[in-house]
Amino acid sequence: MRRSLLLLIKAATSFLLLYFSLRWVNVGALAERFSRFEPGWAALGFLLLTAQIVLLAARWREIVTVCGTTLAFYSAFQITFIAAFFNQVLPSTVGGDGVRIWLLARKGAGWASATYSVLADRVVGLVVLAFIVIACLPFYVHPRS
């Protein structure tokens, strides 16, 4: 009984949030946009997003291993996907990092190791991004005329 009541409360909350977020949506404009929907581009986007999540999970798993904790790839993949959801839903990416720390700590890694691994993953990601920007700079430098 308690489980059913909890499920009913969750469903009601979800429907209420959907109502509040969609009550001012122009249905005609939305239908017009969906009429131009191309499944091929959506499939490509989903494929690229999944590939990115796989690479991020593999990188984070290696960092977790260096931090002295074991984490199966499937668990890293699952946690990274959950964190990506929270990164999209919450106003900043800190929510996704907090979720990764919390879920890894719950798996027995400890709060310090979980926090360190997520911070190290952020630093590594920033360094990789800097290298990509530096590598792309020659393609964007225009000679003066």
N, C-alpha and C positions, 0 to 999 in steps of 0.2 A: 504494500500500500504506500509506504513512504517513498519507494523508488518511483512508483507511478506518479505520485504527486510532484516529486522533483522534476521528472521529465515533463510534466504538464506546465510547471512554472517556467522551465527553460524554453519550451515551445512558445508559450505566451509572451515571454520577454523577447524572443527572436521576432515574432510577428509584430509586436509593438515597435521595436526598433526599425524593422523594415517599413512599417507604416509611416513613422516619423521621417525616415530618410527619403521616402519615395512619394510623399503626398503632394509635392509641388512639381513632379516630373511631367513634362509635356509628352503625353503618350504618343501623339501623332508624330512628333519629331523623333522620338525613340524608335517608332515603327519604321519611319523612313530610313533611319540609319541602319537598322537591322536588315532592311531590304537590300542594302548594298554590302552586306556582310560576305566576305570571301573566306570559306573554310580553309583554304590552302594557307593563307597568311596566318590565320589563327593557329593552325597546326604547326607551322614553322615557329611562331612565337612560343607556343607551348614546348616544342622540342628544344629551342634555345634556352628557355627558362629552366627546363629540367636538366639540361647539360650544365648550365651554370651552377645549379644547386648541387649536382654530383661533384663538380670540381671544388666548390666551396666546402662540401662535406669531407672530401678527401684531404684537403689542405688542413682543415680544422682537426681531423682525426690524427694527422701526423703531429700537429702541434700538441694535442692532448697527450699523445704518446711520449713526446719529448718532456712534457711536464710530469711524467711518471705515472700516468693513469692509463688504463686500457679502455678502449671504446671500440665496439664493433662498428664496421662500416655502415651496416644497416641502421644502427642506432644514431650514428652521426648524420646519416642522410635524413632520417626521420626528424631529428631535432632541428636540423638546418631548414627543412621544409616548414616546420612549425614556426621557427624564428622568422623566416621570410614572410609568412602570413602576418605575424605581429608587426614586422617592419612596414608592411603596407597599410595595416589598419590603424596603428597608433601614429601620433603626430611626428615621431622621430624614430631613428633606428635603435635608440637605446632600449626600447621595449623588447625588440628581438634579441638583443644581447642579454638582457635580463632573463629572458625565457631560456636561452641557451645555458646561462650560468645555473639557473634554478634546476633545469632538467638534468644537467650533468652532475650537479651536486646530489640530487636525489638518486642518481645511479651509483652513488658511493664514492665519487671522486673527491668530495670535500669542497667546502666553499672557497678556500684559498686557491686550490689547484684549478677549480672551474673558472674562477674569476681571472686568474693569471692566463689560462689558455685562451679565453675570449679576448682579453686585452692584447695578448701576443698575436692572435689572429687578426685583430684590427690593425696592428702595426705592420704586420706582414702584408696585408691587403693594401695599406697606404703606400708602402714601399713599391709594391708591384705596380700600382697605379701610377706612381711617379716615374717608374721606368718606362711604362707604356707611353706616357706623355712625352718624355724625353726622346724616345725612339720615334715618335710621330712628328716631332718638331721640324725636322728637315722638309717634310712634305707640306708644311704650312708657312714656311718662310718665303715671302715673295720678294724677288729682287726689285730694287728701286729703279724706276725708269727715268 
